[in-house]
Structure formats: structure tokens, C-alpha cells
Amino acid sequence: MTDADTIRMTEVDGACSWCDGALPPRHYVQAVRAFVFVFCSDDCLQASLHDDALLRSAARRRNLGRFLTAATLIALCIAPHDGPLSPSEVAALERPAPPADTTPLPGTFGPEWPPSEASLLADLARDAWIHPLAGPFRRMPLRDSRVFGAERPGDRPIECRKGHCGVDLGGEIWGEQVRAAHDGVIDRVRRDANDAHGGHYVRIAHRNATVFTQYFHLAAIPRWVQLGAPVKAGDVIGLLGDTGVKESTAHLHFTVSVRPATDWPEQYVDPEPLVALWPLRIPLAGSPVALVSTAGKPGLPLGGAPISPALDQALVALNQPIKPGAHKHEKNARRHLRRAPKSEEAAPPATATDAVDDDSAPEPSE
């Protein structure tokens, strides 16, 4: 028996299948199906295996691409289709689409839907306030006795500084038209003498009864102005007069009050800065037509009457929270301040008697 160590190693005939180098006595053999490959080293063997793996991967990708192409062609062939468009259909596609019909159906109401930029701008334009007296010049309070908060006798709302709750405008033309300052609904109207409480007046609710305007001392009120009647900004709701005026000349007593919610108290605000900026209705020369213009020069407010020290202390006390252990007299006093009796221009409900206007008291001689 021959020992393996005694076998004489000789050179082997042939070359490496990868690098074409001479084969050493110890070499590597790879059998692939019916083919046999010999390699001179392990590096050549691994390089050959890596190259084979790359070739197989490329072949798989080619086969997958061919399969997807064939499947897509088959799907296109078996899927239903309408065929090419006719000339009339092509012309219909090229023709611009007609504008959508936004005309509301009979009996419908509400804003345009869906809203467009034009409809939103139109809605904003409708939310305009105008001066209650027509131009061409802007009527403002002429003196301190006509401004908001001017001294008046009687029990007045605290937000009016216990005085005048509005502003007195105009008076140059007796019987001139008084116009609604904004869209709204007639909230109150008084046509009887009412000499002690502001004379003939109209009260309009705006913005879902969150803002109110009042027009006092009217000489006449149109018949259509009835409780609940809708009104547009600029509609004539009366003629300027002197009903309920004691010692001053004819003028319009104009007030603005706000009530943000139904369970909140209604409070007066100073309308002078508003009427100083609201657009004017300016008549055209020689024509019954008038235009609402923002080109009118702004007015110069005189400013509200000064707050007295006693009223200032009352306002500070009103804004302070009530302490848990406060005496009942303090709570009653605070409640008295907050009740803000509308003893001025605010007219009572139709079933009550009269609303007390600030001009029920004598004014300085004019």
C-alpha cells in the first residue's frame, strides 16, 4: 500500500479556467452540469462564482421585464375601450365649457354656493355703514353740549358717563331726510307726541340684533316703517324735526348701542368717531339721484365729555370682581351699576310707555 506522503508531486497539465495561469499540484475543481472547470487558487474560484451570480441576476431581470411587457400588452388587448374619438367629439372637447348656472331655484334663498371671490366682495360691500344725514358736507356735533356724555339731568346709564347717550347732528334743514345707517330690521317705532321722551323716533336692529341705532326728534316717519320691517342702508326712515325738543333747534339725536349676546346687557357707545368716517350720500347736481361716496372729507370729533372723579371711581368698582365674602349691600350696588337703565334714548317695548331721551331736559340756548 502506498502512503500519500510518499507520492511525488509533479506539475499538472492544463491552465486555470479564470486567469489562464499554470495549475499547481494543489488546485480547485468546479463541476457545473456536464462541464468541469479548474482553478489555480481560491481567489480565482470565488471570482468565477461571483461572475456567475451577476450573470444569473441580469438574466432574471431581463426575464421579468419581458414578462411585464407581455402582461401589459395582453391586458390592453382584452380591456374594453371605446376606440378613437369622432370629429364631433374632438370639437366638443376643444370648445370651452359654458359657465355654470348659479341662478337660484325658485323659492330658494341664501348666499351663492360655493362662494366665489366676487360674491364675497359683494357681501363685504353690502356691509357698509353710511352717515344718517346726506352730504355734500358732513354733519358733526357743533359744540360740547351735543357730544356723547354731555351733562344731562336724571338717572343716566353709567357707560354714557351719566349724561348724553348719543350725538346731536344737523338742524340746518328742517324736514331733510334721515336715512338708515345700515341694513337691519325695524325694532321700535314711535309716532305719537311723546314730547317728554324724544318725540317721534325709530330704532333699528342690525347684525342679528347685536347692534342698534336710534333716530330721535323726527318730524315724520314713513308709513312702511313698521315693527319687523326690513330696511336697507340709505333708506329714508324719517324727516329731521324738533319733536320732543325743549329749548334747542331742530336736530337729529343719533345713538348706537351694542349687545354682543342676548344674555348680555345692552350698552351705548360713542358714535362720533363712526359718523366722522362713515361714507356720505352725496346728491348729484340737477338730479334726484344720490351716490354713496367715500371721498367725503373725514369729520373732526370734538370728543366725549370728561369723566368726573366720582364716575371714574364707580367705573373702577364696576370692573372689579366681587369678593366671595362681600356684603350684600356691595352686591346690590354693583348690580345697580350694571343694570344700566336705558333711561335715555333707548325706547321701551311697544307695550310700555315711553323711552326717556336726553333732550327731555332743557338744553343750553342755541
Secondary structure, DSSP 8 states (H G I E B T S, - for coil): ---GGGS-----SSB-TTT--B--SS-EEEEETTEEEEESSHHHHHHHHHHHHHHHHHHHHHHHHHHHHHHHHHHHHHS----S--HHHHHHHHS----------TT--SS-SS--HHHHHHHHHHS----SB--SS-----SGGGSTT-B-SS---GGGTTB--SEEE--SSTT-EEE-SSSEEEEEEE-S--GGGTSEEEEEEETTTTEEEEEEEEEE--TT--TT-EE-TT-EEEEE--TT-SSS-S-EEEEEEE-SSTTS--EEE--HHHHTTS-EEEE-TTSS-EEEES-S------------HHHHHHHHHHHS---TT--HHHHHHHHHHHT----SS----TTS-----GGGS-----
